[in-house]
Amino acid sequence: MADLRALRETYQRHLCDDVLAWWLANGPDPDHGGVLTCWDNAGERLVSTDKYTWSQGRWAWLATAVARAADEGVLDVDPQPYRDTAVRTAEFVMRHALLPDGTSAYVTDRQGTPGEHLSVFADLFAALGFAGVARLGDPAWGELADDVLASAAERIRAGSYRAEPYPVPQGHRSFALPMILVGVGENVHRATGSAASADVVRDAAAEVARTFRDGADIVEMPGPAGGLLTRHRTPGHVLEALWFLHHAGDLVDGWLPADLADVAAHALTLGWDTTHGGLLRYTDRDGGEPRGARTDDGYEALVIRTWDIKLWWPHAEALYTTALLGLWEWHERLRAYTFGTFPAGPGQEWVQIRNRRGEPLAETVALPVKDPFHVARALLLLVQMLHDETTEVR
């Protein structure tokens, strides 16, 4: 138990003194609301003041979660700045990014002039932000979250969605879609208690089991047999989805903790780089470099080009999933690699994008932003979990 307390304190110091301190100092836009996320990988230079709705919704959720954790005595930070930036960011999205047809703009300029709708993921992260702010006590945000979630889920069911930055290749299904419906839907349900949000979670979890699960393996993009995209796997996605399913355990059937641990162990074994350590971005279903019949698809080209880079988010998600599922040997292996590779130093966040050897890369992943979400969220969830476990035995 002393080891768990020490681990909690380590994660809490890094979260509060480094990651959150950097974001609170550099992210919130005091003039227009929302958060500025278009920093270079090192966090030294703001390269654009555009505001991607995807990141705005994530920040609103995160800032709310930090404020609530501070109110509950889990984090030693002043909750008020986080409440303020959460509400201002949700208001920015509601006023500027939500479009008349119920979708959201993919990106706005700094003042909030919206572009076009390009991605159902942006819609869902907007819903996530609204759900987070609803838990501060205003049910109107929860109603908005329910509406945006329902609209996005219906478009996914109907196949009428858009999915930038990674459109689903023709002839394939995408694990990312039911996965994100589980994660966002569960958060909306905790905020509203609505039957509709619970149904979204149940349907999406059932789709994962029916279409994407093969024993302990999760198929990222089912499609034509023998194709590279059909064969490729994304270990980080799997590990993130597993804790989504665990958190939604009271809403879904057929996902037992032992099953989740088996799937996690398979993804970790498949993704671990035995040469340099860390988790590979993509692998083949049998491990190593993705292989199989190729096409001229743009996403396939991305898989081929970037399969062996090391990204912040799979490592952050894996830290939480392994602790949650009791895979402590994996957790310690991941912690040693992650904290020896990604953190940028005292008072800083992480240098989020690395090559296979762990050296910084001037790359863009998904959006041209420095992500304000995965690192802080995973550390917060770890601190909350370890706080609960070490407090119960007093």
N, C-alpha and C positions, 0 to 999 in steps of 0.2 A: 504493500500500500504506500510506503514511503517513496518507492520508485514512481508510482503513478502520480503522487503529489508533485514530485520533482519534474516529471514530464509535463504535467499541467502548467506548472510555473514557467517552464521553458517556453512552451507554446504561447502562453499568455503574454510573456514579456515581448516575444518576437511580434506577436499580433499587435499589441498596443503601442510599443515603443518604436517599432520599425514600420510595419505594413500600414496600419491605420494612421499612424502619425504622418507618413508620407502622403497618403491619399487625402487626408483632411487638409493638409497644407497646400496641396497642388491640384486637387480635383474640383471641388465645388466652384461654380461660376458665380461670383458675388453680384454681377451686373444683370445677368439674364436668367439665372436659375439653371438647373441641370448640372452636369459634371463634365469637365474637360478631360478626355481620355486619349486624345491623339498625341501621346508622348512617344518618343523613340524608345527602343527596347531597354536602354540604360536608364530611362527616366530623367534624362538631362535636358531634353529639348522638346518643346511643344511644336509639333510639325503642322498641326491644323487645329482650327477651332470648330470644325464640324462636330455635330453631336449625333452619334448613331443610336437610334432608339433601343436597339439590342442592349447597349451598355448603360443607357439611362435607366431602363427598367431594372437591370441588375443592381445598379448602385442604389436605387431607391429601396429595393428589398434589403440589401446588405446594411445600409445605414440604419434602417428600422430595426433589423435584428441586433445590431450592436447596441442601439439605444435600449432595447428591451433587456438585453443581457446585462447592461450596466444597472438598470433599474432593479434587476433581480439579484444583484451582488455577484454576478459571475465574472464581470469585467470591471477593472478599476479605471474607468474613464468617465468623463463628464458626458452624460447622455444627451444634453440639450443640443450641442452642435450637430449631432447625428440625426436627432429628430427634425431639426430645422432643414438640413440638407435633403433628408428623405422626402419631406413634404414639398419642398420647393422643386425637387426633381420630378416627383409624380405630377405636380401641377404643370410643369413644363411639358411633359409628355402629353397630358390630357389636353392642354390648350393648343399645342402646336403640332404634335406628331399624329394624334388621332385624326383620321380622315372621315369624311361624311359617310362613307360606305361601311364603316365599322372596322376597317383595316387600319394599319398605321404606316406612316412614312418610314422608309428604311433609314433615312438620315435627314437632319435639318441643318441649317447653318447655325451660327452661334446665337443669333437672335430668335431663331425658331421657324424660319421660313422652310416649309416642308418640301421634300422631294416626293417621288412617287413610291407607291407600295411595291416592294420587291420580295418580301420574305415573311412567311408565317411565323418564323422564329422571332422576328422583331415584335410581332403581335403578342406572342406568348410571353416574352420577357417584359413587355409593357404590363400584361396581366399580372405577372409575378410581382412587379413593383407596386401596383395598385393593391394587391393582396397584402403585401408587407405593410404598407401605410395604413391599411384598414385595421390592422392589429394595434394601432395606436389609439383606436377608439371611435373612428368615424365610419359607420356602416356604409355610407355612400360609396366609399372607395371599394368596399367589398362587392357591392352590386355592380360597379363598373368592371371589376376583375372577373366576375362571373360572366358578364355579357361578352367581354373580349375573349375569354377562354372558350365559351360556347361557340362563338363565331369561327374561331380558328379551328376548333375540333371538327366542326361541321365541314369546313372547306377541306380539311385533310381527309375526312371520310369520303367526301365526294370526288376527291382527286383534282380539285380546282384551285389548289394552293400554289404559291410560288415559294421557292426555297433558297434564295441567295443567302450566303455566298457560294453554296455548293448545291446547285440544282441536282435533283435525283436523276441519274443517267437512265436513258430509255431502256425498258425491259427489266429494271431493277426495282426492288423495294428498299426503303431506308429505315434502318433501326433507329436513327436519330428522331424520327417523328413520334412513334409511340413512347419512346424513352422520355422525350421532353414533355409529352402530355402527362405522363405519370408524375414527373417532378413538379411541373407547374400546377397541375390539377390538385395534387396533394396540398400544396401551399395555399391555393385558393380555398380548398375545402376547410383547412384549419382556420382560415379567416372568416368564412361565411357559414360553414356547416350545411351548405346547400346540397340537395340530392343530385342536382345536375352535375356539380363538380365531382362528386363521388362516382357517378356513372362514367364520367370521362376517364377517371383513374382506373376503374375496373375494366373498362373496355380496352384501354391501352395496354394494361398489364396482361390481359388475355391475348391481345394481338402479339405481344412479345413472345409469350409462351407458344402460341400457335404457329407463328411465321418465322421467328428468328432464333428460337432455342433449339439446339440439337445436343441433348444430353448436357454436358458441362460447357459446351461451346455456344457462343452467340455469333450468328452470322450477320455481319454488318450490312451487306447488300445482296440478299438473295437474287439470283438472276440466272442467266444461261450457264449451264454446267461447264466447268473448265475455264471460264473467263477469269481474268486477273481480278476484276472487281468482285466477282462472286467468291473467289478464294480469299481475298484480303480480309484482315481483321483489324479492329481498332481497340486495343486493350484498354486505353483510357476511358473510352465511351462505356465499355462494359463495367468497369469498376465504379464509375459515377452512377450508372443506372442501378447497380445493385443496392447502393444505399438509398436511392429513391424508393426502390421496392421495399426495402426494410422499413423506412419511415412510413410507408403506406400500408404496412402489414395488416392493420385493422380494416382496410378497405378492399384488399385483394385476396384471392384464393390461389392456392397452388404454389406459393413461393415461401417455403420453409427456410428458417435460418441456415440449416445444414445445406440445403440446396444452394443458397446464395454463397456460402463459403466455398463449396465445390466449384462453382462457376468462377468465383474470384481467384481461387488458386490456379485454375486453368488459364485464365487471362494473364495472371502474373507470370506464370511459367512461360507462356507463349511470348509475352512482351519483353521479358527481361533480357537485356544485352549482356551476355556472358563475357564479352570481351572488355567493354568499357564501363559496365554498370548502367543502371537506370533503365527506364522504359522506352522502348522504341515507339515512334508515332504509329506506324502500321507494320503488320507482319503478314506473312502467308498463313493459311490455316494450319500448316504443318510447321510453322516457325520460320524465322529468317526472312530474307527479302521476298516481297510479294512476287508471285509468278503466275503464269497462265496465259491464255490467249488474250491478245491485246486488240484494242480498237483505237479510234482517234478521239475518245472522250476526254474532255478537259479535266474532270476529276480524276480519271485514271492517270493522266499525266502527272497530276499533283502527287498521287500515291507513289508513283515510280520515283519522282524527283526527291521527295521529302520523307521517305519511309523511315530513315534511320536518324532523323533529328530528335532532339530531346526537348520537350515542351514542358512549361510550368504546370499546365493544368492537369495532365494525367498523374503527375507526381503528387500534387496537392490532393486530388481526389483519392488516390490510392492510399495516402496516409490515413485519411479518415475511414475509408472502407475497411482497411485491414484492422484498425483498432476496433471499429464497430462490430466486426465479425469475429474478433478474437484471434486473428492471424498475426500474433505478436512477433514471430520470427521474421515474417515478411515486413512487418511494420518497422522493425529495427533496421533491416537491410535498406529499406526505402528511406528511412530518416537519415541514415548515414550518408547515402548518396545525395539526397535532395538538399540537405543543409550544407553539404560540402560543395554544392554546385550552383544553386540558384540565388540565394540571398546576396544582395548587393552591398551590404554593410550596415553599420549602425545608422538608424534613422532613415533607411532606404527600404524600398520594396525589393522585388526580385528582378534580375535580368532574365526575362522570361523565356527567351528563345535561344537554344544552344545547338551546336552541331553534335555529332555522335560522340566526340571526345569531351564534350562539355564546355566548349569554348563559345563565347557569345557570337550570335549571328545577326546580321542586319536584315532580317526577314520580316514579312508580314504574314500573319496566320489568321485566316477567316476575315477579320476586319483590320483596318490600319490603325489599331488602337493598342494601348497598354491596358490589358484587361484588369478591371477593378474588382473582380468577383471571386474567381476560383481559389486563390491563395487565402484571402481573408475569410471567405466562407468556410473552407476546410479547417483552418485554424480555429475559427469560432466554434464550429461543431465539435472539434476535438476538445477544446477547453470546456464546453458545456458538458460533454459526455464524461470527461474526467472529473469535473467538478461534482457532478451527480454521484459518481461512483465513490469518490473519496469523502464526500460529505455524509453519505448514507451510513458509514460505519462509525461515525463519531458517537 
